[in-house]
Amino acid sequence: MTNPQELKEKIEKNLLGSKVEIIDERNDGMHYKAIVKNKKFLNKSLVEQHRMVLDVLKEDFKNKNLHSLSIETKE
């Protein structure tokens, strides 16, 4: 299981320039929402933006450390 602070730090470290807020939507440590703001999202489709975030966390999903993540991206 991944905690919100680890998710925040991982995204900010691997997607430089990001400002990240992580919300535990069900307060169960398994269902998170990531709000990620980054200028690199400019001129990218929503799918491309979300892929950029998901690429950072793919090992967490693969290893089942992360169960559910909704993503909101902003430029």
C-alpha positions as CSV (number, residue, x, y, z in Angstrom):
1,M,0.0,0.0,0.0
2,T,1.3,3.5,-0.9
3,N,0.6,6.5,1.3
4,P,-0.4,9.9,0.0
5,Q,2.9,11.6,0.8
6,E,4.8,8.9,-1.1
7,L,2.6,9.3,-4.1
8,K,3.0,13.1,-4.0
9,E,6.8,12.9,-3.7
10,K,7.1,10.3,-6.4
11,I,5.1,12.3,-8.9
12,E,6.9,15.6,-8.1
13,K,10.3,13.8,-8.3
14,N,9.7,12.1,-11.6
15,L,7.5,14.7,-13.3
16,L,9.6,17.7,-12.7
17,G,7.8,21.0,-12.2
18,S,4.7,19.4,-10.9
19,K,2.6,20.7,-8.0
20,V,0.7,17.7,-6.6
21,E,-2.2,17.3,-4.2
22,I,-3.2,13.7,-3.2
23,I,-6.6,13.0,-1.6
24,D,-7.5,9.7,0.0
25,E,-11.1,9.7,-1.4
26,R,-12.5,6.9,0.8
27,N,-10.1,7.4,3.7
28,D,-9.1,3.7,3.2
29,G,-5.5,4.1,1.9
30,M,-6.4,2.5,-1.4
31,H,-8.5,5.0,-3.4
32,Y,-6.7,8.2,-4.2
33,K,-7.2,11.2,-6.3
34,A,-4.1,13.0,-7.7
35,I,-4.5,16.7,-8.7
36,V,-1.4,17.4,-10.7
37,K,-0.5,20.9,-12.1
38,N,2.4,21.1,-14.6
39,K,3.2,23.4,-17.4
40,K,4.4,20.4,-19.4
41,F,0.7,19.6,-19.9
42,L,0.3,22.6,-22.2
43,N,-0.8,21.5,-25.7
44,K,-1.1,17.8,-24.6
45,S,-4.4,15.9,-24.8
46,L,-6.0,14.8,-21.6
47,V,-5.0,11.2,-22.4
48,E,-1.4,12.3,-22.9
49,Q,-1.5,14.2,-19.6
50,H,-2.8,11.3,-17.7
51,R,-0.3,8.9,-19.3
52,M,2.5,11.2,-18.1
53,V,1.3,10.7,-14.5
54,L,0.5,7.0,-14.8
55,D,3.9,6.3,-16.3
56,V,5.4,7.5,-13.1
57,L,3.3,5.1,-11.0
58,K,3.1,2.0,-13.3
59,E,5.3,0.0,-10.9
60,D,3.0,0.8,-8.0
61,F,0.0,-0.6,-10.0
62,K,2.0,-3.6,-11.2
63,N,3.1,-4.5,-7.7
64,K,-0.4,-3.8,-6.4
65,N,0.9,-1.1,-4.0
66,L,-1.7,1.2,-5.6
67,H,-5.3,0.0,-6.2
68,S,-7.2,3.0,-7.6
69,L,-6.2,6.5,-8.7
70,S,-8.3,9.2,-10.3
71,I,-6.3,11.9,-12.0
72,E,-7.1,15.6,-12.5
73,T,-4.5,17.5,-14.5
74,K,-4.0,21.3,-14.9
75,E,-1.7,23.4,-16.9
